[in-house]
């Protein structure tokens, strides 16, 4: 089953695509270092392009935030498919949830600013959510088929638990991983 495509404005022309990638990478790095209020001029400078190039690709800050968010969500989804191919079912699900928690703990401001700009029920977020769900469902189905997780689990239950970890204020990565370990133990079938 092919994943649903994420919303993207990435151009196909080689030079435009290269500038797009440079800008998204520079924005991701700048947002990670200084937060999402980093100036667009700083992002253009980091990417090695003029501010006009940035504005041609991204007419406003929200458009750039969307591109970075889509790139990050695509990475989260791609990891799920990679883990499904390389790891045993429970380990694949656990590895993906760890990557999801790591992403969530580090990207709160990006998601928060986009939610404020677009609304949590916007078509943009709904499309991203569908992709994450498809990736997670693949891993959960495989783990259920292998008998390594409880059969009554639903992905949204797991995502709510994991979401609680990622949304906690001032959560350190070590603490987030410890809490995820507790969640992972709860996913296993009960011993007879």
Secondary structure, DSSP 4 states (H G I P E B T S, - for coil): -PPPPPP-----SHHHHHHHHHHHHHHHHHHHHH-TT--HHHHHHHHTS-HHHHHHH-SSHHHHHHHHHHHHHHHHHHHHHHHHHHS-HHHHHHHHHHHHHHHHHH-HHHHHHHHHHH-TTSHHHHHHHHHHHHHHHHHHHHHHHTT-S-TT--HHHHHHHHHHHHHSTT--HHHHHHHHHHHHHHHSPPP-
